[in-house]
Amino acid sequence: MIRCIFLLLCILAVTTLAQAQAPDRLPLIDAHSQIDPDVDQSEIVSLLNKAGIAHVILAARNKVKPHHIADLARKHPDRITASMRTKGKAYNNNHPKYYKLLNKQANMSEFNAMAELIIWHAQKGNKAPEVILPFDSEQVLAAFSIAKERGWPFVVHIEFRAAGNDGPKYLSAFEDLARTNKSMKFVLIHMAQLNAGQVRKLIQSHPNVYFMTSHTTPPSVRKTNQPWTILFEGKNLKPEWKKLMSEHSDRFVFALDNVWLHHWYEEFQGQAKLWRNALGELPLESAHAIAHKNAESLWNLTPVK
């Protein structure tokens, strides 16, 4: 009888572990996405549900106003965190409208994160212009001071591979910033177009540097010719990335960076499924860290159940 009970407990334990490891049960927090006017704001939560995304840190783009994002966060605090927008023509040109927008968002209690700061950005068709700014430019420092004061992660957009000869200079400047602001967390979006060796070196050198997984799957970059870092081979993580993410799972943050209509309506569910299955290949603790726990810790989010 005792043996039967023991065997039953073992079976239940194995079943529970298998359920916890099942990819479709892995919670996902999208730590950085945006919406433009073409995306129906009333459908955001429905789209999150369809993709199985527990929470999103969301910013505005183009003519979407701060109050739109604030309203969404207010209505759905358990699903949406409002993120301060920085990018735009006013930011690129250091126009007074940028500071007006920044201060307006800073004075709204619903905003609890800051979206990416463009430092080095290549031209992307007719939708996104080239932007190249030093870290000590006035508009960058204005956003940096808000993030530092509030203890928010500073999300940095640098395309090191596209930057070519400028890459080493910007890498050195970034490392200096991270080194002199050790109390801050720095998150490089889109893996900063770095390879696994470069990412490993930054992780080992800087305990306050993290990496976002956005725009790193073949489907997410199929419509662009930019030199993004591709983490996948088919439907699986490349061996070097699987190894690195397993060893340093506390330094990677899941994000999709949805922006345009096709991201939200055509690719969202497929991207989430691809990532959920890939993360399911990692050790259970590593999978949960990247999928949601790191975002919860960095942005002080309520843990998903």
C-alpha positions in Angstrom: 0.0 0.0 0.0 2.8 2.4 1.0 4.6 1.5 -2.2 1.5 2.3 -4.3 1.1 5.6 -2.6 4.8 6.4 -3.3 4.5 5.5 -6.9 1.3 7.6 -7.2 3.1 10.6 -5.7 6.0 10.2 -8.1 3.6 10.0 -11.1 1.9 13.2 -9.9 5.2 15.0 -9.4 6.4 14.0 -12.9 3.0 15.1 -14.4 3.2 18.4 -12.6 6.7 19.1 -13.8 5.8 18.2 -17.4 2.8 20.5 -17.3 5.0 23.3 -15.9 7.5 22.7 -18.7 4.9 22.5 -21.4 5.5 25.4 -23.8 1.8 26.4 -24.0 1.9 27.0 -20.2 4.9 29.3 -20.2 3.7 32.9 -19.3 5.1 35.6 -21.6 5.6 39.3 -20.8 6.3 41.4 -23.9 8.7 44.0 -22.4 8.6 46.4 -25.3 5.9 47.1 -28.0 4.3 50.1 -29.6 1.1 51.0 -31.4 0.5 53.4 -34.2 -2.9 54.9 -35.2 -3.7 51.9 -37.4 -3.9 49.5 -34.5 -7.3 49.4 -32.9 -6.7 50.3 -29.2 -9.9 48.6 -28.1 -8.5 45.3 -29.4 -5.1 45.3 -27.6 -6.2 43.0 -24.8 -8.0 40.7 -27.2 -4.8 40.5 -29.2 -2.8 39.8 -26.1 -5.2 37.0 -25.2 -5.0 35.4 -28.7 -1.2 35.4 -28.5 -1.1 34.2 -24.9 0.8 37.3 -23.7 0.2 38.0 -20.0 1.4 41.6 -20.0 2.9 44.2 -22.3 4.9 47.3 -21.7 3.4 49.6 -24.3 4.4 52.9 -25.9 2.8 55.2 -28.5 4.0 55.9 -32.0 3.2 58.5 -34.6 -0.1 60.3 -33.8 -1.1 58.1 -30.8 -1.2 60.4 -27.8 0.1 59.9 -24.3 -3.5 59.9 -22.9 -4.3 56.9 -25.2 -1.6 54.8 -23.6 -2.4 56.1 -20.1 -6.1 55.2 -20.6 -5.2 51.6 -21.7 -2.9 51.2 -18.6 -5.6 52.6 -16.3 -8.3 50.3 -17.7 -6.1 47.2 -17.8 -3.4 47.6 -15.1 -2.9 43.8 -14.9 -2.2 43.6 -18.6 -0.6 46.9 -19.8 2.2 49.1 -18.4 2.4 52.6 -20.0 5.8 53.4 -21.4 7.0 56.9 -22.1 7.5 57.6 -25.8 10.7 59.3 -26.8 11.2 58.6 -30.5 9.9 60.9 -33.3 11.0 63.9 -35.3 11.0 66.2 -32.3 13.5 63.9 -30.6 15.6 63.5 -33.7 15.8 67.3 -34.2 16.0 68.2 -30.5 12.9 70.3 -30.9 11.1 71.9 -27.9 8.1 69.7 -28.6 10.1 66.7 -27.5 10.7 68.1 -24.0 7.0 69.1 -23.8 6.0 65.5 -24.7 8.6 64.1 -22.2 7.4 66.2 -19.4 3.8 65.6 -20.1 4.3 61.9 -19.8 6.5 62.2 -16.8 3.7 64.0 -15.0 1.2 61.3 -15.6 1.1 58.6 -12.9 0.1 55.9 -15.4 3.6 55.9 -16.9 5.9 53.4 -15.2 8.5 52.7 -17.9 10.5 54.4 -20.7 10.6 53.2 -24.2 13.7 52.8 -26.3 16.1 55.7 -26.8 17.4 55.8 -30.3 21.2 56.3 -30.4 22.2 54.7 -33.7 19.4 53.8 -36.1 19.7 53.0 -39.8 17.2 54.2 -42.4 14.3 51.7 -42.7 12.5 52.4 -46.0 10.2 55.4 -45.8 8.9 54.7 -42.3 11.9 55.2 -40.0 14.7 57.7 -40.8 18.4 57.4 -40.0 19.1 58.8 -36.5 22.6 59.1 -35.0 23.1 60.8 -31.7 25.8 60.8 -29.0 24.9 59.6 -25.5 25.6 63.1 -24.2 23.2 64.8 -26.5 20.7 67.0 -24.8 17.6 65.0 -25.7 19.2 61.7 -24.6 20.3 63.1 -21.3 16.8 64.5 -20.6 15.3 61.0 -20.8 18.2 59.4 -19.0 17.8 61.7 -16.0 14.1 60.7 -15.7 14.8 57.0 -16.0 17.6 57.3 -13.4 15.5 59.3 -11.0 12.7 56.8 -11.1 14.8 53.7 -11.1 13.6 52.5 -14.6 15.7 50.4 -16.9 17.2 52.5 -19.7 16.4 50.8 -23.0 19.0 51.6 -25.6 18.7 51.2 -29.4 22.0 50.9 -31.1 22.5 48.9 -34.3 26.1 48.0 -33.9 26.4 45.9 -37.0 24.7 48.5 -39.2 26.9 51.2 -37.6 30.0 49.7 -39.3 33.1 51.7 -38.4 31.1 53.7 -35.9 30.3 50.5 -33.9 33.4 50.4 -31.7 33.1 54.0 -30.8 29.5 53.6 -29.7 30.2 50.4 -27.9 33.0 52.1 -25.9 30.6 55.0 -25.1 27.9 52.6 -24.0 30.2 50.6 -21.8 31.4 53.9 -20.2 27.8 54.8 -19.4 27.0 51.5 -17.9 30.2 51.5 -15.9 29.7 54.9 -14.4 26.0 54.3 -13.6 26.2 50.9 -11.9 23.0 51.4 -10.0 21.0 51.6 -13.3 19.9 48.8 -15.5 20.6 49.1 -19.2 18.7 47.0 -21.7 19.9 46.7 -25.3 16.9 46.2 -27.6 17.1 43.9 -30.6 20.2 42.3 -29.1 21.9 45.4 -30.4 22.8 43.5 -33.6 25.6 41.8 -31.7 26.8 38.2 -32.0 26.9 35.6 -29.2 30.6 36.3 -28.3 30.1 40.0 -28.1 26.9 39.5 -25.9 28.8 37.1 -23.6 31.6 39.6 -23.2 29.2 42.4 -22.2 27.4 40.2 -19.8 30.6 39.2 -18.1 31.9 42.8 -18.0 28.8 44.6 -16.9 26.4 43.1 -14.3 23.8 45.9 -15.1 23.5 45.2 -18.9 20.6 43.1 -20.3 19.4 42.2 -23.8 15.9 42.2 -25.4 15.0 39.5 -27.9 13.0 41.6 -30.3 13.5 41.4 -34.1 15.7 38.3 -33.8 13.5 35.7 -35.5 13.4 35.0 -39.3 9.7 35.8 -39.5 10.2 39.2 -37.8 12.8 40.4 -40.2 11.7 38.9 -43.4 10.5 42.2 -44.8 13.7 44.0 -44.1 17.3 43.8 -45.3 18.8 45.1 -42.1 21.6 43.1 -40.5 19.7 42.0 -37.4 21.0 39.3 -35.0 19.1 36.1 -35.8 18.8 33.8 -32.8 17.0 31.0 -34.6 17.8 28.2 -37.0 14.4 27.1 -38.3 12.1 26.9 -35.2 14.9 26.3 -32.7 17.4 28.6 -31.0 20.9 28.3 -32.5 23.2 26.2 -30.3 25.4 29.1 -29.3 22.4 31.2 -28.2 20.7 28.3 -26.4 23.9 27.8 -24.4 24.3 31.5 -23.6 20.7 31.9 -22.6 20.9 28.8 -20.4 24.0 30.0 -18.7 23.0 33.7 -18.3 19.2 33.5 -18.3 19.0 36.4 -15.9 20.3 38.8 -18.5 17.8 38.2 -21.4 14.3 39.8 -21.6 11.6 38.5 -23.9 10.2 41.3 -26.1 8.6 41.5 -29.6 8.6 45.2 -30.3 5.3 45.1 -32.2 4.9 48.4 -34.1 2.9 48.2 -37.3 -0.4 46.7 -38.2 1.1 43.5 -39.6 3.0 42.9 -36.3 -0.1 43.0 -34.2 -2.6 41.3 -36.5 -0.6 39.0 -38.8 2.5 37.9 -36.9 1.7 38.3 -33.2 0.4 34.8 -32.5 3.0 33.0 -34.6 5.8 34.9 -33.0 4.6 34.2 -29.5 4.2 30.5 -30.3 7.7 30.3 -31.9 9.3 31.9 -28.8 7.3 29.9 -26.3 8.3 26.6 -28.0 12.0 27.8 -28.2 12.1 28.9 -24.6 10.5 25.5 -23.6 13.8 23.9 -24.8 15.7 25.6 -22.0 16.0 24.5 -18.4 12.7 25.3 -16.7 14.2 28.1 -14.5 15.9 29.7 -17.5 12.8 29.6 -19.5 10.7 31.4 -16.9 13.4 33.9 -16.2 13.5 35.1 -19.9 9.8 34.7 -20.5 8.6 36.8 -17.7 10.5 36.9 -14.4 13.3 39.3 -15.6 10.7 41.8 -16.9 8.9 41.5 -13.6 12.0 42.3 -11.7 13.4 45.1 -13.9 10.1 47.0 -14.2 8.6 46.0 -10.8 5.6 44.3 -12.4 3.2 42.1 -10.5 4.3 38.5 -11.1 2.1 36.6 -13.4 0.4 33.5 -12.1 
